[in-house]
Amino acid sequence: MIRRNILKWHLITSLIVMVPMLMWTISGFLHPLMSSFKPAVKNQALPANEIDSSRISIPLQKALQQNGIQTLNNFRIVRLHKDYYYQVQQPKADTLTYINTQSGSILNNGDQVYAAYLAQRFLSEPITEHKNKNEGHHHATAGALEVVTAMTEPSQFHQAPVTRVKLIRQFDQEYKSSNKLLPVYRIDFDRDDHIRLYIETGADRLSLAMDDRKAAFNIFFSWAHSWSFLNDLGKTKSILLGAFSALSFLTSVFGFYAYYISNRKKIKAISFTHKNRKWHRSLGIVFLTTTLLFSFSGAWHAWNKAPQKPSSKTIVNPSTFKATELNLSWKEIQESLDKKEKLIGISPIKINDQSFWQVAIQQGNKRYKRYFNMQDQQEMKNGDAAYAIYLVKQFTGNTPHNINKTENINAFDHNYSMMNKILPVVQVSIDNGNSYFIETSSGRLAAVTSASDKLERFSFSNLHMHHYWEMWLGKDSGKTVRNAVLMLSTLGLMLIALTGLIIYWRKRFQRKVV
């Protein structure tokens, strides 16, 4: 009696999850295949250039004042072709201003010009890069993922014609909220694949590369796997996705109990229906574990998105500086550096009421920051950690918390995945179990995770996406094995669903005939 009821529930729940299961397995099977055919982009990160102070004739303060800029949120020095510019972030402006360091003149449409320049370099410039030998899985697309040992100058290379440069202020169907970064520029190129790159000029960052093939697959995957057609339902969509995933879990448990625990009869492959039933049961037992892992982690992942979370958007601390207080002395900065340290960036930051120069350094294959007080040029020890802790207090409204630890994060992992886009960051863990990930170079809150979020991300990364192969076998070999396992597993689940559907329709057909 118990077996009969469980078998009945297996049949009912199977019919309910049949279509979702086919949608998930078909799109899941294609996902590893399509991820191997990425848009043809030469570089995911660009090497830093040492700042040549001899090319800076006009001091920062004078350049700002002669162009009528009284206040700013941030600045840095960038290279555009052979010239250096002060890249200035003015308050309440979503585009950056570019002032030539030799002439003091503002570059017309400078942000668009610089975005197109970066896009050309990402797309086509031949750059020899040295990867950190200790890098693990999830290393791919965001920011400065790779440490470059040598400073290089932009070289001559074939450039595809740019057809459009557009400022993107809001997420859309192609540039989704999962990309996190705004504003960015979309740069379209005149190529057969109609490739377009999304560039964040404030950090020389490639946020997304898209061509027609990837765009078409993303639309299909979003529709079939993530159910984008339910986006208007808000968190109800996450609840429904989780419910169908949980029902898939129960369906597998019901089937296993009904056919492999309580049923002692052996099935002989006599008829077509019996053959399908035998295949259905055999596949069910072979892929039982992966079915349970996929459905359990999928349900948890969907339901974890439903409650209100700390903001997943990147938030920037809007420190404001008067032009008169930014008296930058290159001589004093360079005298503070060791001979082997190469200056690759400088920006102003504030901690409480004190202003500091944040100096980006490259020494050999290492990058780090040093902090010097603007008034007396005294260095602040452990400045990066101190600034990250200060920013966490700003983002949490100065809520009193004890800091458990700070840690530099230079590679994506299970705790801070590549979905966060931004590297390097400083992780600040506080006593309530939350961790804040701060990009100190921009004063940006990249991500917030709670203890439950960490468990869920570990579950999704390993039980759903099988990234543990990359930990065991290394990035390249692990990725190959992982993709093979994912494709085999989803193919098996697809066959289970199809054989079950055939058995159901054969039964219905036989009843009609009788």
Steps between C-alpha positions, in 0.01 A plus 500: 500500500779740592689416182189550289438846648862601459496376142185704443667810640808432287280499189315819604810699593680376187229646281517831687878538465528342154512823298724690750735201510534492122558877492770476767676197355509622139631844600733344760642260242574785259647734761847337529509460123423867434737621772783348296415736211557837660511824300837549336662747740877510527531621859290479814729740689756760397848546646568808709734769372751671721416869530773709339505816715715679241192502275299692760572870451192655662434424869164349586383799703576743218338277236179486704489872575566617144208284382263629767483175698461593867408161650537136400432153636807330358771516239767278354758525223436306182681455173320552171723407207822691579350770723423507871178645642353581836180293504268694730175383660290809572206493746165387355656422160477156341774575247864580569700808402844469338760777541825473307794498745719704264265753343234520771224487241188287533458219247167534320279192553796362693309221675366365171842525337666319790231230506554429130878498552471245782257289300744482208774385736281237664383377165818477297824613664759219528613494863723240661377442851638304791244320711540440871595136548278476806178598329213259547157455347263774390775716352362663194359839430494770762748780551863427568476124506850442377818641640719641227872500563606767252378849427411523134408782271202467266630359174386534143246236401213448262191684619141420404291807412278629782141551390347634820591619850208515741484580871299237690344639818251220567499123469311358204422168333856455374696676774329337797512594867732203560775710339482732802697792355341830397544726319690331218556568131381265232747495211372341176747380235462443127567126495308204365409389853380854592703485818443765765699564818374661819774711656527668840737790434553585869682172559621400149271200538334274243161421651349292218579382148205406281463379143192383309550130583543561871208745506268245337601228743468733800142581400421129467676406826334782694162391368543123544721475809441818700143556379545862399142499368395521868721800585198725549391282793793616713585270791202275411712377210770382744237327713358317196845395376585367843168318527544320167859410593386361835225306326764351267691389809190330643421338164843334497458379858152361425626321188800352680284369785225363275726319253818412686410454864147366520475333156659155494378390159749486214393657176561305186549702184222340296308788346582849393336635815696262720824601331428868566407420859825311546700787351310752712575308819863434413568862414315607812733302727816600309420871513317502835780679683545776240121546478477551876802734502375710209147533640603561862760767416270656238214532748727650766650741247157618383351536848809681623424778250144551625557678836616861513880503498760763573544700181665296226573813300844649515501805727772763492600721792465858365792679669533859382822697464558866431744571218699726734582212737642271230855630498666196342880494520646236271843550651383423854299196386789354302746562782272294724521197272768234487716477190333177383149639546334631187221755528198389296224708656411770751167620636371698802305332780357608836495315829292692751619860456848417376598494133752256356666422170421143401804393299476188282830315473633219286815319608590201289180300463332647807255788522412678822413843640668738741332792675666836572350784700452803275617740771827348620560213254515251788404148397204329662587139581252234383327778313297278269343311790439822697329663199286190438387496866418871481290444187309212662408732787379757246292243312344362821417840646777480761315215674734375775648162412818319587725422205588133496755517218604670178640310204622596155309313228687479170316204346143383477401202713190339654468780753541783249400371159563638153138619493620795709713620205742712706859420600708556703296569814550502876270272699390645833328244725299633795358339812144448368626252237482741207795559268547820301714499187653841431679619187727755664622644170150640435348509849242253377297241690522204263297244697350410836460141617349346812581162651198343325603661169843339527347156549260549210775618267715205597203271429423655162865515394569135583170311494354681199798624300755234612787746543670261741661338194700819447620489859606137467649503150593863439331762288549360148468125557231552763291713269514235226391226742236724655344580162500130409331407828240776461415399143482130584285567807255730324480261204417219741227705667361593160478132402330417831236764431452389137472128580254582778296708257498215246379252765220736599379560144519127414281421799249765399498371142445140614209603720333679209543196279344275765 
